[in-house]
Amino acid sequence: MTYKKSSLFDDDLQRLAEIARVMSHPARLAILRYLAKCNTCISGDISNEIPLSRTTVSQHLQELKKVGLIHGEIDGLKVNYCLCADCIKDAKTLMDGFLKEISTDQPTRC
Protein backbone atom coordinates (compact mmCIF):
# COMPACT_ATOMS: atom_id res chain seq x y z
CA MET A 1 0.00 0.00 0.00
CA THR A 2 1.37 3.41 -0.94
CA TYR A 3 0.45 6.70 0.65
CA LYS A 4 1.70 10.22 0.67
CA LYS A 5 3.87 11.10 3.62
CA SER A 6 1.87 14.32 3.98
CA SER A 7 -1.02 12.12 5.16
CA LEU A 8 0.96 11.54 8.35
CA PHE A 9 0.19 15.13 9.37
CA ASP A 10 -3.07 16.56 10.68
CA ASP A 11 -5.66 18.05 8.34
CA ASP A 12 -4.93 21.65 9.35
CA LEU A 13 -1.23 21.33 8.51
CA GLN A 14 -2.04 19.63 5.21
CA ARG A 15 -4.52 22.35 4.25
CA LEU A 16 -2.17 25.15 5.30
CA ALA A 17 0.67 23.58 3.27
CA GLU A 18 -1.61 23.32 0.22
CA ILE A 19 -2.64 26.96 0.48
CA ALA A 20 0.94 28.10 1.15
CA ARG A 21 2.17 26.19 -1.92
CA VAL A 22 -0.36 27.91 -4.15
CA MET A 23 0.29 31.32 -2.60
CA SER A 24 4.06 30.94 -2.95
CA HIS A 25 4.09 32.52 -6.43
CA PRO A 26 4.12 36.34 -6.68
CA ALA A 27 1.77 36.29 -9.70
CA ARG A 28 -0.86 34.48 -7.64
CA LEU A 29 -0.45 36.96 -4.81
CA ALA A 30 -0.84 39.80 -7.32
CA ILE A 31 -4.04 38.20 -8.65
CA LEU A 32 -5.45 37.87 -5.12
CA ARG A 33 -4.50 41.47 -4.35
CA TYR A 34 -6.11 42.69 -7.57
CA LEU A 35 -9.36 40.79 -6.92
CA ALA A 36 -9.45 42.13 -3.35
CA LYS A 37 -8.86 45.69 -4.57
CA CYS A 38 -11.68 45.41 -7.12
CA ASN A 39 -14.02 44.10 -4.42
CA THR A 40 -16.23 42.53 -7.08
CA CYS A 41 -16.22 39.65 -9.53
CA ILE A 42 -14.08 40.35 -12.59
CA SER A 43 -15.27 39.23 -15.98
CA GLY A 44 -12.66 41.14 -17.94
CA ASP A 45 -9.16 40.08 -18.82
CA ILE A 46 -7.12 39.92 -15.61
CA SER A 47 -3.97 39.58 -17.74
CA ASN A 48 -4.32 43.31 -18.48
CA GLU A 49 -3.46 43.90 -14.81
CA ILE A 50 -0.79 41.22 -14.36
CA PRO A 51 2.45 41.50 -16.40
CA LEU A 52 2.19 37.97 -17.81
CA SER A 53 0.64 36.35 -20.85
CA ARG A 54 -3.05 35.50 -20.85
CA THR A 55 -2.21 31.77 -20.87
CA THR A 56 0.10 32.09 -17.86
CA VAL A 57 -2.44 34.14 -15.91
CA SER A 58 -5.08 31.53 -16.74
CA GLN A 59 -2.85 28.78 -15.32
CA HIS A 60 -2.34 30.77 -12.11
CA LEU A 61 -6.10 31.37 -11.84
CA GLN A 62 -6.69 27.62 -12.13
CA GLU A 63 -4.26 26.92 -9.28
CA LEU A 64 -6.00 29.49 -7.06
CA LYS A 65 -9.37 28.04 -7.98
CA LYS A 66 -8.22 24.46 -7.26
CA VAL A 67 -7.56 25.26 -3.60
CA GLY A 68 -10.72 27.35 -3.35
CA LEU A 69 -9.19 30.80 -2.84
CA ILE A 70 -11.16 32.11 -5.82
CA HIS A 71 -14.36 31.25 -7.65
CA GLY A 72 -14.54 31.14 -11.41
CA GLU A 73 -18.01 30.98 -12.90
CA ILE A 74 -18.70 30.75 -16.61
CA ASP A 75 -20.88 33.54 -17.98
CA GLY A 76 -21.32 33.03 -21.71
CA LEU A 77 -17.87 33.21 -23.26
CA LYS A 78 -16.27 34.81 -20.21
CA VAL A 79 -15.38 33.58 -16.76
CA ASN A 80 -16.16 35.74 -13.74
CA TYR A 81 -13.47 35.49 -11.06
CA CYS A 82 -13.81 36.63 -7.47
CA LEU A 83 -12.33 35.88 -4.08
CA CYS A 84 -13.92 33.15 -1.98
CA ALA A 85 -14.44 35.03 1.28
CA ASP A 86 -14.99 31.88 3.36
CA CYS A 87 -11.82 30.23 2.08
CA ILE A 88 -9.78 33.40 2.58
CA LYS A 89 -11.09 33.64 6.15
CA ASP A 90 -10.26 29.97 6.81
CA ALA A 91 -6.76 30.41 5.36
CA LYS A 92 -6.20 33.44 7.58
CA THR A 93 -7.38 31.52 10.64
CA LEU A 94 -5.07 28.60 9.83
CA MET A 95 -2.10 30.89 9.21
CA ASP A 96 -2.74 33.04 12.29
CA GLY A 97 -3.08 29.93 14.46
CA PHE A 98 0.09 28.39 13.08
CA LEU A 99 2.15 31.57 13.48
CA LYS A 100 0.84 32.01 17.03
CA GLU A 101 1.80 28.41 17.79
CA ILE A 102 5.39 28.87 16.61
CA SER A 103 5.84 32.40 17.98
CA THR A 104 8.09 32.93 20.90
CA ASP A 105 8.99 35.91 23.00
CA GLN A 106 12.14 34.16 24.12
CA PRO A 107 15.43 34.94 22.37
CA THR A 108 16.72 32.04 20.31
CA ARG A 109 19.92 30.29 21.25
CA CYS A 110 21.44 29.51 17.88
C-alpha positions in Angstrom: 0.0 0.0 0.0 1.4 3.4 -0.9 0.5 6.7 0.7 1.7 10.2 0.7 3.9 11.1 3.6 1.9 14.3 4.0 -1.0 12.1 5.2 1.0 11.5 8.4 0.2 15.1 9.4 -3.1 16.6 10.7 -5.7 18.1 8.3 -4.9 21.7 9.4 -1.2 21.3 8.5 -2.0 19.6 5.2 -4.5 22.3 4.2 -2.2 25.1 5.3 0.7 23.6 3.3 -1.6 23.3 0.2 -2.6 27.0 0.5 0.9 28.1 1.2 2.2 26.2 -1.9 -0.4 27.9 -4.2 0.3 31.3 -2.6 4.1 30.9 -3.0 4.1 32.5 -6.4 4.1 36.3 -6.7 1.8 36.3 -9.7 -0.9 34.5 -7.6 -0.5 37.0 -4.8 -0.8 39.8 -7.3 -4.0 38.2 -8.6 -5.4 37.9 -5.1 -4.5 41.5 -4.3 -6.1 42.7 -7.6 -9.4 40.8 -6.9 -9.5 42.1 -3.4 -8.9 45.7 -4.6 -11.7 45.4 -7.1 -14.0 44.1 -4.4 -16.2 42.5 -7.1 -16.2 39.6 -9.5 -14.1 40.3 -12.6 -15.3 39.2 -16.0 -12.7 41.1 -17.9 -9.2 40.1 -18.8 -7.1 39.9 -15.6 -4.0 39.6 -17.7 -4.3 43.3 -18.5 -3.5 43.9 -14.8 -0.8 41.2 -14.4 2.5 41.5 -16.4 2.2 38.0 -17.8 0.6 36.4 -20.9 -3.1 35.5 -20.8 -2.2 31.8 -20.9 0.1 32.1 -17.9 -2.4 34.1 -15.9 -5.1 31.5 -16.7 -2.8 28.8 -15.3 -2.3 30.8 -12.1 -6.1 31.4 -11.8 -6.7 27.6 -12.1 -4.3 26.9 -9.3 -6.0 29.5 -7.1 -9.4 28.0 -8.0 -8.2 24.5 -7.3 -7.6 25.3 -3.6 -10.7 27.3 -3.4 -9.2 30.8 -2.8 -11.2 32.1 -5.8 -14.4 31.2 -7.6 -14.5 31.1 -11.4 -18.0 31.0 -12.9 -18.7 30.8 -16.6 -20.9 33.5 -18.0 -21.3 33.0 -21.7 -17.9 33.2 -23.3 -16.3 34.8 -20.2 -15.4 33.6 -16.8 -16.2 35.7 -13.7 -13.5 35.5 -11.1 -13.8 36.6 -7.5 -12.3 35.9 -4.1 -13.9 33.2 -2.0 -14.4 35.0 1.3 -15.0 31.9 3.4 -11.8 30.2 2.1 -9.8 33.4 2.6 -11.1 33.6 6.1 -10.3 30.0 6.8 -6.8 30.4 5.4 -6.2 33.4 7.6 -7.4 31.5 10.6 -5.1 28.6 9.8 -2.1 30.9 9.2 -2.7 33.0 12.3 -3.1 29.9 14.5 0.1 28.4 13.1 2.1 31.6 13.5 0.8 32.0 17.0 1.8 28.4 17.8 5.4 28.9 16.6 5.8 32.4 18.0 8.1 32.9 20.9 9.0 35.9 23.0 12.1 34.2 24.1 15.4 34.9 22.4 16.7 32.0 20.3 19.9 30.3 21.2 21.4 29.5 17.9 
